[in-house]
Amino acid sequence: MVRFFVSLTLIVFSVAESQAQLASSSPTSSAAPQASPSTSPSRFELLRRAFDQLSPEQQEKVLLNLLRWQELSQDEREVLRQRERVQRQKQEASINEAYQKSGLQLNDEQRAMFRKRYLQERRRLEEQLAHEIQEKRQIGIAAIIETLKKEFPTPKPASGTTSH
């Protein structure tokens, strides 16, 4: 969730930046000519394209999270940013540890690919483990419910009533 809020922050920043660029590129502005959007897409345009590629459900989730982000206080935003920084530091430490343990000697391009693949595989592993834990949790919950059913039997209806 924190990662998503950071991404959301970047979107908000990009929107604000593009609005500032639009305002500064007005006909009365004497700023230097800017690159045409068709030759050099802005970050906002890249984000818009990425947003357009999301499913409608994902787009709705992004917009809802954007609204949630906007409603946060500055302190709450800073706490989330700090959590994200710590999470990134841990992630980088994990990548570096994996690289060290691999014993590989890679050039910068190969090392970037190693990092990307490690993150992909690590994410896949974390998702798999989360799924397995959820399955075990459901089995455990079902067992707890059965135990409680035995511990707290349902009262039987009064013998004065008859069923037809």
Buried (B, 14 or more C-beta within 10 A) or exposed (E): EBEBBBBBBEBEEBBEEBEEEEEEEEEEEEEEEEEEEEEEBBBBBEBBEEEEEEEEEEEEEBEEBBEEBEEEEEEEBEEBBEBBEEEEEEBEEEBEEBBEEEEEEEEEEEBEEBBEEBEEEBEEEEEEEEEEEEEEEEEEEEEEEEEEEEEEEEEEEEEEEEEE
